[in-house]
Amino acid sequence: MDSTNTLASTYFLLQGIGGLLPWNGVLSTLDFYDLKFPGRKAAFIFPIANLFCGVLINFFMTQIAKKSSINQRIAGTNIIIFFMLIMVPIVAILFPNTLFGYVIILIILSVLGILNSINNSSVVGLAGYFPPQYMSDQNAGTGIGGIIPNLLRILIIVFIPSNSDQTDGKGILIYYGVAGAFILVCIAIHYKFISSEYAMKKIGLNSNKLLYADEAVERENTALNPTSLEHDRKDDLSSKGDFVVVFKEIKMICLLMVVNLALTLTLFPGVMLMNPLPTINSTWKTVNLQLAFNVCDTIGKYATYLKSLVKPKIVMFITALRLLFFFTFIIPVITTDFPIIDATWFAFANAALFGLTNGFTCASLFILGPESVEGEKKEIAGFLLFNSLNLGILLGSIFAYPLSYL
């Protein structure tokens, strides 16, 4: 692999990590926000605020892409994300246990959801211009992006006294500062990569539409060739029909994606963190349970390299078995009459298995969808699965809220 290809792999890996880092950073510090806003159910409300806006913006990505360049949608959003991510803990520290502070954080998280969705969709779209290996690098990055915040939080807890971490927020600010620095790295490598000879060669004739807003290119093309406008309108109508056709072909795969993500977000992280676990304090419980989930989620994604396992029947079987997690997560919350299920070791094993099956099923579905169709339909299949994933995440976050009253 030459240095240019190495740059491409590094770019998509880092963008995958950076795409999930802001939200995973918040997830890894939910105990801090529960302390600052007691009784506000941050573990349940924060995901809804973030994910609801992220899902809604996906319906307008085509229009957003036409009005903005790839630099604005990736580097531009990351610049705003950097500042807003730092604001979240600052607001919690300045306005603890107040409705004003809580509402401000919810607004920030909603905006972050929009920006993250635009950023992630744009990175995935950009990866489509390159060989499949770079899409794999991006997917691997999303898994690693769940692990890094947990490891970083552990280091902060170890080197910053726990009382300081939970009261004046010094450890939390250091944690978010380091996470923000990584976002800056993603911004820098974007400009280096997008201007590289390798990137420009792969993007080819689409370079103008990526590096500049599509509408500007369309205005120029229309001025040169007025009939192109009517041609583009016909293409748009044709594309809408293609979406319906492709959905009919992969509707079961889309449904499985929605079910798996809805199940995952119904129980993770909120219900999982409600397990009392008296032998471990809330900070270590939050960090270590999420670490167990994220590590095994990444392992599950890498397991799809074993192509013999990526079969529709296997995914359906595992999806059905995952319904048992409703019992293994909820029982320890509502009763202490089950010695094994109430044990600390079981809570971690349960989180690990939950992550493993989540990573494997979701990654498998992303493979099975495009493989089920031919030609240009593969790209449409990927888009439909991405939206199915987001829909499942949103539904799971909504379903989780009633369980907060267990």
Sine and cosine of phi, psi and omega as CSV:
sin_phi,cos_phi,sin_psi,cos_psi,sin_omega,cos_omega
0.00,0.00,0.82,-0.58,-0.02,-1.00
-0.98,0.19,0.11,-0.99,-0.11,-0.99
-0.89,0.45,-0.55,0.84,0.01,-1.00
-0.92,0.40,-0.69,0.73,0.04,-1.00
-0.92,0.40,-0.57,0.82,0.08,-1.00
-0.88,0.47,-0.64,0.77,0.06,-1.00
-0.88,0.48,-0.66,0.75,0.01,-1.00
-0.89,0.45,-0.72,0.69,0.02,-1.00
-0.88,0.48,-0.70,0.72,0.01,-1.00
-0.90,0.44,-0.66,0.76,-0.02,-1.00
-0.87,0.49,-0.80,0.60,-0.07,-1.00
-0.94,0.35,-0.54,0.84,0.08,-1.00
-0.90,0.44,-0.74,0.67,-0.02,-1.00
-0.92,0.40,-0.62,0.79,0.03,-1.00
-0.92,0.39,-0.56,0.83,0.09,-1.00
-0.90,0.44,-0.68,0.73,0.04,-1.00
-0.91,0.42,-0.75,0.66,-0.04,-1.00
-0.90,0.43,-0.47,0.88,-0.02,-1.00
-0.90,0.43,-0.52,0.85,-0.01,-1.00
-0.97,-0.25,-0.19,0.98,-0.10,-0.99
-0.86,0.51,-0.69,0.72,-0.01,-1.00
-0.86,0.51,-0.75,0.66,-0.04,-1.00
-0.95,0.32,-0.66,0.75,0.04,-1.00
-0.91,0.42,-0.49,0.87,0.08,-1.00
-0.89,0.46,-0.66,0.75,0.04,-1.00
-0.93,0.38,-0.68,0.73,0.00,-1.00
-0.86,0.52,-0.61,0.79,-0.06,-1.00
-0.96,0.28,-0.16,0.99,-0.02,-1.00
-0.84,-0.54,0.41,0.91,-0.01,-1.00
-0.87,0.49,-0.52,0.85,0.04,-1.00
-0.88,0.47,-0.58,0.81,0.03,-1.00
-0.89,0.45,-0.69,0.72,-0.02,-1.00
-0.96,0.28,-0.51,0.86,0.11,-0.99
-0.90,0.43,-0.58,0.82,0.03,-1.00
-0.95,0.32,-0.65,0.76,-0.03,-1.00
-0.97,0.26,-0.49,0.87,-0.02,-1.00
-0.77,-0.63,0.94,0.35,-0.06,-1.00
-0.87,0.49,0.68,-0.73,0.03,-1.00
0.99,0.15,0.00,1.00,-0.05,-1.00
-1.00,-0.01,-0.08,1.00,0.06,-1.00
0.83,0.56,0.80,0.60,-0.05,-1.00
-0.85,0.52,-0.60,0.80,-0.05,-1.00
-0.90,0.44,-0.35,0.94,-0.01,-1.00
-0.97,-0.25,-0.61,0.79,-0.08,-1.00
-0.99,0.17,-0.64,0.77,-0.03,-1.00
-0.83,0.55,-0.72,0.69,0.02,-1.00
-0.87,0.49,-0.63,0.78,-0.01,-1.00
-0.89,0.45,-0.72,0.70,0.00,-1.00
-0.87,0.49,-0.69,0.73,-0.05,-1.00
-0.95,0.31,-0.73,0.68,-0.16,-0.99
-0.98,0.18,-0.55,0.84,-0.03,-1.00
-0.87,0.50,-0.74,0.68,0.00,-1.00
-0.93,0.36,-0.57,0.82,0.03,-1.00
-0.90,0.44,-0.63,0.78,0.02,-1.00
-0.93,0.35,-0.69,0.73,-0.04,-1.00
-0.88,0.48,-0.64,0.77,-0.07,-1.00
-0.93,0.38,-0.39,0.92,0.01,-1.00
-0.87,0.48,-0.49,0.87,-0.01,-1.00
-0.95,0.32,-0.21,0.98,-0.04,-1.00
-0.91,-0.43,0.24,0.97,-0.08,-1.00
-0.90,0.44,-0.56,0.83,0.02,-1.00
-0.88,0.47,-0.71,0.70,0.01,-1.00
-0.92,0.40,-0.63,0.78,0.01,-1.00
-0.90,0.44,-0.65,0.76,0.00,-1.00
-0.90,0.44,-0.55,0.84,0.00,-1.00
-0.96,0.29,-0.45,0.89,-0.08,-1.00
-0.99,-0.15,-0.07,1.00,-0.05,-1.00
-0.59,-0.81,0.42,-0.91,-0.01,-1.00
-1.00,0.07,0.21,-0.98,0.03,-1.00
-0.90,0.43,-0.54,0.84,0.04,-1.00
-0.91,0.42,-0.64,0.76,0.03,-1.00
-0.93,0.37,-0.63,0.77,-0.07,-1.00
-0.97,0.22,-0.37,0.93,0.01,-1.00
-0.95,-0.31,-0.90,0.43,-0.02,-1.00
-0.93,0.36,-0.66,0.75,-0.02,-1.00
-0.87,0.49,-0.74,0.68,0.02,-1.00
-0.90,0.43,-0.58,0.81,0.01,-1.00
-0.91,0.41,-0.56,0.83,0.05,-1.00
-0.88,0.47,-0.72,0.70,0.01,-1.00
-0.93,0.38,-0.65,0.76,0.02,-1.00
-0.85,0.53,-0.65,0.76,0.00,-1.00
-0.82,0.57,-0.77,0.64,-0.05,-1.00
-0.94,0.34,-0.65,0.76,-0.05,-1.00
-0.95,0.32,-0.54,0.84,0.03,-1.00
-0.90,0.44,-0.66,0.75,0.01,-1.00
-0.92,0.40,-0.50,0.86,-0.04,-1.00
-0.93,0.36,-0.48,0.88,-0.10,-1.00
-0.85,0.53,-0.83,0.56,0.00,-1.00
-0.93,0.36,-0.51,0.86,0.00,-1.00
-0.89,0.46,-0.68,0.73,0.03,-1.00
-0.89,0.46,-0.67,0.74,0.00,-1.00
-0.89,0.45,-0.59,0.81,-0.01,-1.00
-0.96,0.27,-0.63,0.77,-0.04,-1.00
-0.97,0.23,-0.54,0.84,-0.07,-1.00
-0.78,-0.62,0.87,0.49,-0.03,-1.00
-0.94,0.33,0.56,-0.83,0.10,-1.00
0.81,0.59,0.60,0.80,0.07,-1.00
-0.80,-0.60,0.53,-0.85,0.05,-1.00
-0.91,0.42,-0.59,0.81,0.00,-1.00
-0.87,0.50,-0.77,0.64,-0.01,-1.00
-0.89,0.46,-0.64,0.77,-0.02,-1.00
-0.91,0.42,-0.70,0.72,-0.01,-1.00
-0.91,0.41,-0.65,0.76,0.02,-1.00
-0.87,0.49,-0.68,0.73,0.02,-1.00
-0.90,0.44,-0.65,0.76,0.03,-1.00
-0.89,0.46,-0.63,0.78,0.04,-1.00
-0.91,0.42,-0.70,0.71,0.02,-1.00
-0.87,0.49,-0.70,0.71,0.00,-1.00
-0.90,0.44,-0.58,0.82,0.04,-1.00
-0.90,0.43,-0.70,0.72,0.02,-1.00
-0.91,0.41,-0.66,0.75,0.05,-1.00
-0.87,0.50,-0.60,0.80,0.03,-1.00
-0.88,0.47,-0.67,0.74,0.03,-1.00
-0.90,0.43,-0.74,0.67,-0.04,-1.00
-0.91,0.41,-0.67,0.75,0.02,-1.00
-0.89,0.45,-0.63,0.78,-0.01,-1.00
-0.91,0.41,-0.70,0.71,0.04,-1.00
-0.88,0.47,-0.70,0.71,-0.03,-1.00
-0.89,0.46,-0.78,0.62,-0.05,-1.00
-0.90,0.44,-0.68,0.73,0.01,-1.00
-0.88,0.47,-0.62,0.78,-0.02,-1.00
-0.93,0.35,-0.62,0.78,0.03,-1.00
-0.91,0.42,-0.70,0.71,0.03,-1.00
-0.89,0.46,-0.67,0.74,0.03,-1.00
-0.89,0.45,-0.65,0.76,0.04,-1.00
-0.90,0.43,-0.64,0.77,0.00,-1.00
-0.88,0.47,-0.42,0.91,0.01,-1.00
-0.90,0.44,-0.34,0.94,0.03,-1.00
-0.99,0.14,-0.13,0.99,-0.12,-0.99
-0.90,-0.44,0.21,-0.98,0.03,-1.00
-0.84,0.54,0.43,-0.90,-0.09,-1.00
-0.83,0.55,-0.45,0.89,-0.05,-1.00
-0.86,0.51,-0.48,0.88,-0.04,-1.00
-0.98,0.20,-0.46,0.89,0.14,-0.99
-0.92,0.39,-0.60,0.80,0.06,-1.00
-0.90,0.43,-0.63,0.78,0.05,-1.00
-0.88,0.47,-0.65,0.76,0.00,-1.00
-0.92,0.40,-0.66,0.75,0.03,-1.00
-0.90,0.43,-0.64,0.76,0.05,-1.00
-0.88,0.47,-0.60,0.80,0.01,-1.00
-0.89,0.45,-0.60,0.80,0.01,-1.00
-0.90,0.44,-0.57,0.82,0.04,-1.00
-0.93,0.36,-0.71,0.70,0.02,-1.00
-0.91,0.42,-0.53,0.85,0.02,-1.00
-0.90,0.44,-0.31,0.95,0.09,-1.00
-1.00,0.06,-0.40,0.91,-0.05,-1.00
-1.00,0.09,-0.68,0.74,-0.09,-1.00
-0.82,0.57,-0.73,0.68,0.00,-1.00
-0.87,0.50,-0.60,0.80,0.01,-1.00
-0.91,0.41,-0.70,0.72,0.01,-1.00
-0.91,0.42,-0.65,0.76,0.02,-1.00
-0.90,0.44,-0.66,0.75,0.01,-1.00
-0.90,0.43,-0.62,0.79,0.03,-1.00
-0.88,0.48,-0.69,0.72,0.01,-1.00
-0.88,0.47,-0.66,0.75,0.01,-1.00
-0.90,0.43,-0.68,0.74,-0.01,-1.00
-0.90,0.43,-0.64,0.77,-0.03,-1.00
-0.92,0.39,-0.66,0.75,-0.11,-0.99
-1.00,-0.09,-0.21,0.98,0.09,-1.00
-0.92,-0.40,0.82,-0.57,-0.02,-1.00
-0.79,0.62,0.64,-0.77,-0.10,-1.00
-0.85,0.53,-0.60,0.80,0.00,-1.00
-0.90,0.44,-0.65,0.76,0.04,-1.00
-0.90,0.43,-0.64,0.77,-0.03,-1.00
-0.89,0.45,-0.48,0.88,-0.12,-0.99
-0.97,-0.23,-0.14,0.99,-0.04,-1.00
-0.91,-0.42,-0.93,0.38,-0.05,-1.00
-1.00,0.07,-0.18,0.98,0.14,-0.99
0.98,0.20,0.28,0.96,0.00,-1.00
-0.86,0.50,-0.72,0.69,0.00,-1.00
-0.89,0.46,-0.63,0.78,0.01,-1.00
-0.90,0.43,-0.67,0.74,0.00,-1.00
-0.91,0.42,-0.64,0.77,0.07,-1.00
-0.89,0.46,-0.69,0.73,0.00,-1.00
-0.85,0.52,-0.77,0.64,-0.01,-1.00
-0.93,0.36,-0.51,0.86,0.05,-1.00
-0.90,0.43,-0.68,0.73,0.03,-1.00
-0.92,0.40,-0.67,0.74,0.03,-1.00
-0.88,0.48,-0.64,0.77,0.03,-1.00
-0.91,0.43,-0.60,0.80,0.03,-1.00
-0.89,0.47,-0.58,0.81,0.03,-1.00
-0.91,0.40,-0.60,0.80,0.05,-1.00
-0.88,0.48,-0.62,0.78,0.04,-1.00
-0.90,0.44,-0.59,0.81,0.06,-1.00
-0.89,0.46,-0.66,0.75,0.02,-1.00
-0.89,0.47,-0.60,0.80,0.02,-1.00
-0.91,0.42,-0.72,0.69,-0.05,-1.00
-0.89,0.45,-0.72,0.70,-0.05,-1.00
-0.94,0.34,-0.42,0.91,0.04,-1.00
-0.89,0.46,-0.76,0.64,-0.03,-1.00
-0.91,0.41,-0.55,0.83,0.03,-1.00
-0.92,0.39,-0.67,0.74,-0.06,-1.00
-0.96,0.27,-0.72,0.69,-0.14,-0.99
-0.92,0.40,-0.39,0.92,0.02,-1.00
-0.99,-0.12,0.03,1.00,-0.03,-1.00
-0.96,0.29,0.42,-0.91,0.00,-1.00
-0.88,0.48,-0.63,0.78,-0.02,-1.00
-0.89,0.45,-0.71,0.71,-0.01,-1.00
-0.90,0.44,-0.71,0.71,-0.02,-1.00
-0.90,0.44,-0.58,0.82,0.02,-1.00
-0.92,0.39,-0.68,0.74,-0.03,-1.00
-0.95,0.31,-0.61,0.80,0.02,-1.00
-0.93,0.36,-0.61,0.79,0.12,-0.99
0.86,0.51,-0.79,-0.61,-0.09,-1.00
-0.92,0.39,-0.25,0.97,-0.02,-1.00
-1.00,0.03,0.05,1.00,-0.11,-0.99
-0.87,0.49,-0.63,0.77,-0.01,-1.00
-0.90,0.45,-0.65,0.76,-0.04,-1.00
-0.95,0.30,-0.39,0.92,0.04,-1.00
-1.00,0.07,-0.69,0.72,-0.09,-1.00
-0.99,0.16,-0.31,0.95,0.05,-1.00
-0.76,-0.65,0.36,-0.93,0.01,-1.00
-0.87,0.50,0.68,-0.73,-0.04,-1.00
-0.83,0.55,-0.61,0.79,-0.08,-1.00
-0.89,0.45,-0.59,0.81,0.02,-1.00
-0.90,0.43,-0.66,0.75,0.03,-1.00
-0.92,0.40,-0.66,0.75,-0.03,-1.00
-0.91,0.42,-0.63,0.78,0.02,-1.00
-0.89,0.46,-0.65,0.76,0.01,-1.00
-0.92,0.39,-0.68,0.74,0.00,-1.00
-0.91,0.40,-0.62,0.78,-0.02,-1.00
-0.92,0.39,-0.62,0.79,0.04,-1.00
-0.89,0.46,-0.60,0.80,0.00,-1.00
-0.98,0.18,-0.54,0.84,-0.07,-1.00
-0.58,-0.81,1.00,0.03,-0.07,-1.00
-0.84,0.55,-0.50,0.87,-0.03,-1.00
-0.94,0.34,-0.24,0.97,-0.02,-1.00
-0.92,0.38,-0.46,0.89,-0.01,-1.00
-0.90,0.44,-0.72,0.69,0.02,-1.00
-0.91,0.41,-0.57,0.82,0.02,-1.00
-0.90,0.44,-0.66,0.75,0.01,-1.00
-0.91,0.42,-0.61,0.79,0.00,-1.00
-0.90,0.44,-0.66,0.75,0.03,-1.00
-0.90,0.44,-0.63,0.78,0.04,-1.00
-0.88,0.47,-0.63,0.78,0.01,-1.00
-0.89,0.46,-0.68,0.73,0.01,-1.00
-0.91,0.43,-0.65,0.76,0.03,-1.00
-0.88,0.47,-0.63,0.78,-0.02,-1.00
-0.89,0.45,-0.64,0.77,0.01,-1.00
-0.88,0.48,-0.64,0.77,0.04,-1.00
-0.92,0.40,-0.61,0.79,0.03,-1.00
-0.89,0.46,-0.61,0.79,0.00,-1.00
-0.88,0.48,-0.66,0.75,0.01,-1.00
-0.91,0.41,-0.68,0.73,-0.01,-1.00
-0.88,0.47,-0.74,0.68,-0.04,-1.00
-0.92,0.39,-0.63,0.78,0.01,-1.00
-0.87,0.49,-0.64,0.77,0.02,-1.00
-0.89,0.47,-0.53,0.85,-0.03,-1.00
-0.98,0.21,-0.50,0.86,-0.08,-1.00
-0.84,-0.54,0.39,0.92,-0.09,-1.00
-0.88,0.48,-0.56,0.83,0.03,-1.00
-0.92,0.39,-0.62,0.78,0.03,-1.00
-0.92,0.39,-0.65,0.76,0.06,-1.00
-0.89,0.46,-0.67,0.75,0.00,-1.00
-0.89,0.45,-0.68,0.74,0.03,-1.00
-0.88,0.47,-0.60,0.80,0.04,-1.00
-0.90,0.43,-0.71,0.70,0.01,-1.00
-0.88,0.47,-0.72,0.69,-0.04,-1.00
-0.89,0.46,-0.72,0.70,-0.04,-1.00
-0.90,0.44,-0.71,0.71,-0.02,-1.00
-0.95,0.32,-0.59,0.81,0.06,-1.00
-0.89,0.45,-0.66,0.75,0.04,-1.00
-0.89,0.45,-0.71,0.70,-0.03,-1.00
-0.87,0.49,-0.77,0.64,-0.07,-1.00
-0.97,0.25,-0.31,0.95,0.10,-0.99
-0.92,0.40,-0.57,0.82,-0.09,-1.00
-0.96,-0.28,-0.34,0.94,-0.06,-1.00
-0.84,-0.54,0.76,-0.65,0.04,1.00
-1.00,-0.08,-0.23,0.97,-0.19,-0.98
-0.82,0.58,-0.89,0.45,-0.05,-1.00
-0.89,0.46,-0.64,0.77,0.01,-1.00
-0.84,0.55,-0.65,0.76,-0.04,-1.00
-0.99,0.16,-0.13,0.99,0.06,-1.00
-0.98,0.19,-0.24,0.97,0.06,-1.00
-0.86,0.51,0.86,-0.51,-0.13,-0.99
-0.88,0.48,-0.64,0.77,0.00,-1.00
0.62,0.78,0.96,0.28,-0.08,-1.00
-0.89,0.45,-0.30,0.95,-0.05,-1.00
-1.00,0.10,0.01,1.00,-0.04,-1.00
-0.61,-0.80,0.67,-0.74,-0.04,-1.00
-0.97,0.26,0.22,-0.98,-0.16,-0.99
-0.89,0.45,-0.59,0.81,-0.02,-1.00
-0.90,0.43,-0.77,0.63,0.00,-1.00
-0.92,0.39,-0.54,0.84,0.04,-1.00
-0.89,0.46,-0.74,0.68,-0.01,-1.00
-0.86,0.51,-0.75,0.66,-0.07,-1.00
-0.93,0.37,-0.74,0.67,-0.13,-0.99
-0.96,0.27,-0.60,0.80,0.06,-1.00
-0.91,0.42,-0.67,0.74,0.03,-1.00
-0.93,0.37,-0.56,0.83,0.05,-1.00
-0.90,0.43,-0.69,0.72,0.02,-1.00
-0.86,0.51,-0.69,0.72,0.02,-1.00
-0.89,0.45,-0.77,0.64,-0.11,-0.99
-0.92,0.38,-0.63,0.78,0.03,-1.00
-0.88,0.47,-0.73,0.69,-0.04,-1.00
-0.96,0.27,-0.47,0.88,0.11,-0.99
-0.88,0.47,-0.67,0.75,0.03,-1.00
-0.92,0.40,-0.67,0.74,0.04,-1.00
-0.87,0.50,-0.67,0.75,0.02,-1.00
-0.88,0.48,-0.61,0.79,0.03,-1.00
-0.92,0.40,-0.66,0.75,0.02,-1.00
-0.93,0.36,-0.41,0.91,0.01,-1.00
-0.89,0.45,-0.36,0.93,-0.01,-1.00
-0.95,0.32,-0.14,0.99,0.13,-0.99
-0.92,0.40,-0.34,0.94,0.12,-0.99
-0.99,0.13,1.00,0.00,-0.15,-0.99
-0.85,0.52,-0.45,0.89,-0.02,-1.00
-0.91,0.41,-0.33,0.95,0.00,-1.00
-1.00,0.03,-0.32,0.95,-0.09,-1.00
-1.00,0.07,0.99,0.16,0.00,-1.00
-0.78,-0.63,0.61,-0.79,0.00,-1.00
-0.82,0.57,-0.67,0.74,-0.03,-1.00
-0.91,0.41,-0.60,0.80,0.02,-1.00
-0.91,0.41,-0.68,0.73,0.01,-1.00
-0.90,0.44,-0.67,0.74,0.02,-1.00
-0.90,0.44,-0.63,0.77,0.01,-1.00
-0.90,0.43,-0.71,0.70,0.00,-1.00
-0.92,0.40,-0.61,0.79,0.04,-1.00
-0.87,0.49,-0.69,0.73,0.03,-1.00
-0.89,0.45,-0.68,0.74,0.01,-1.00
-0.90,0.43,-0.52,0.85,-0.04,-1.00
-0.90,0.43,-0.32,0.95,0.05,-1.00
-0.89,0.45,-0.39,0.92,0.04,-1.00
-0.91,0.42,-0.34,0.94,0.00,-1.00
-0.91,0.41,-0.36,0.93,0.09,-1.00
-0.84,0.54,-0.64,0.77,-0.02,-1.00
-0.97,0.23,-0.69,0.72,-0.08,-1.00
-0.94,0.35,-0.41,0.91,0.04,-1.00
-1.00,-0.03,-0.60,0.80,-0.11,-0.99
-0.99,0.14,-0.63,0.78,-0.04,-1.00
-0.81,0.58,-0.73,0.68,0.00,-1.00
-0.90,0.44,-0.36,0.93,-0.01,-1.00
-0.98,0.18,-0.58,0.82,-0.13,-0.99
-0.98,-0.17,-0.23,0.97,-0.03,-1.00
-0.43,-0.90,0.38,-0.93,0.07,-1.00
-0.88,-0.47,0.42,0.91,-0.07,-1.00
-1.00,-0.04,0.11,0.99,0.01,-1.00
-0.86,-0.51,1.00,-0.06,-0.13,-0.99
-0.80,0.61,-0.69,0.72,-0.05,-1.00
-0.95,0.31,-0.76,0.65,-0.04,-1.00
-0.91,0.43,-0.48,0.88,-0.01,-1.00
-0.99,0.13,-0.13,0.99,-0.06,-1.00
-0.95,0.31,0.51,-0.86,0.00,-1.00
-0.89,0.46,-0.67,0.74,-0.02,-1.00
-0.88,0.47,-0.57,0.82,0.00,-1.00
-0.93,0.37,-0.62,0.79,0.01,-1.00
-0.86,0.51,-0.65,0.76,-0.01,-1.00
-0.96,0.27,-0.63,0.78,0.04,-1.00
-0.90,0.43,-0.61,0.79,0.01,-1.00
-0.91,0.42,-0.70,0.71,0.03,-1.00
-0.90,0.44,-0.64,0.77,-0.01,-1.00
-0.91,0.42,-0.72,0.70,0.00,-1.00
-0.92,0.39,-0.59,0.81,0.05,-1.00
-0.88,0.47,-0.70,0.71,0.03,-1.00
-0.92,0.39,-0.66,0.75,-0.01,-1.00
-0.87,0.50,-0.74,0.67,-0.02,-1.00
-0.94,0.34,-0.54,0.84,0.05,-1.00
-0.91,0.42,-0.74,0.67,-0.01,-1.00
-0.89,0.46,-0.67,0.74,-0.04,-1.00
-0.93,0.37,-0.74,0.67,-0.05,-1.00
-0.90,0.43,-0.69,0.72,-0.04,-1.00
-0.92,0.39,-0.71,0.70,0.02,-1.00
-0.90,0.43,-0.61,0.79,0.02,-1.00
-0.90,0.44,-0.67,0.75,-0.01,-1.00
-0.91,0.41,-0.57,0.82,0.06,-1.00
-0.92,0.40,-0.43,0.90,0.06,-1.00
-0.99,0.13,-0.71,0.71,-0.08,-1.00
-0.92,0.40,-0.59,0.81,-0.03,-1.00
-0.85,0.53,-0.87,0.49,0.02,-1.00
-0.88,0.47,-0.51,0.86,0.01,-1.00
-0.94,0.35,-0.31,0.95,-0.06,-1.00
-1.00,0.09,-0.14,0.99,-0.02,-1.00
-0.77,-0.63,0.11,-0.99,-0.07,-1.00
-0.87,-0.49,0.41,-0.91,0.15,-0.99
0.84,0.55,-0.72,-0.70,-0.07,-1.00
-0.92,0.40,-0.26,0.97,0.02,-1.00
-0.91,0.41,-0.36,0.93,-0.02,-1.00
-0.88,0.47,-0.66,0.75,0.01,-1.00
-0.91,0.42,-0.66,0.75,0.01,-1.00
-0.91,0.42,-0.62,0.78,0.03,-1.00
-0.88,0.48,-0.66,0.75,0.04,-1.00
-0.89,0.46,-0.65,0.76,0.02,-1.00
-0.90,0.44,-0.70,0.72,0.00,-1.00
-0.89,0.45,-0.62,0.78,0.01,-1.00
-0.93,0.36,-0.60,0.80,0.04,-1.00
-0.89,0.47,-0.67,0.74,0.04,-1.00
-0.94,0.34,-0.56,0.83,0.06,-1.00
-0.91,0.42,-0.64,0.77,0.05,-1.00
-0.87,0.49,-0.74,0.67,-0.01,-1.00
-0.90,0.43,-0.61,0.79,0.03,-1.00
-0.90,0.44,-0.68,0.74,0.03,-1.00
-0.89,0.46,-0.65,0.76,0.02,-1.00
-0.88,0.47,-0.70,0.72,0.00,-1.00
-0.90,0.43,-0.74,0.67,-0.01,-1.00
-0.87,0.49,-0.67,0.74,0.02,-1.00
-0.88,0.47,-0.64,0.77,0.02,-1.00
-0.90,0.43,-0.60,0.80,0.03,-1.00
-0.95,0.32,-0.70,0.72,0.00,-1.00
-0.90,0.44,-0.45,0.89,-0.06,-1.00
-0.95,0.32,-0.49,0.87,-0.12,-0.99
-0.87,0.50,-0.74,0.68,0.03,-1.00
-0.85,0.52,-0.49,0.87,0.00,-1.00
-0.95,0.32,-0.23,0.97,0.02,-1.00
-0.93,0.36,-0.23,0.97,-0.01,-1.00
-0.99,-0.11,0.13,0.99,0.03,-1.00
-0.88,0.48,0.00,0.00,0.00,0.00
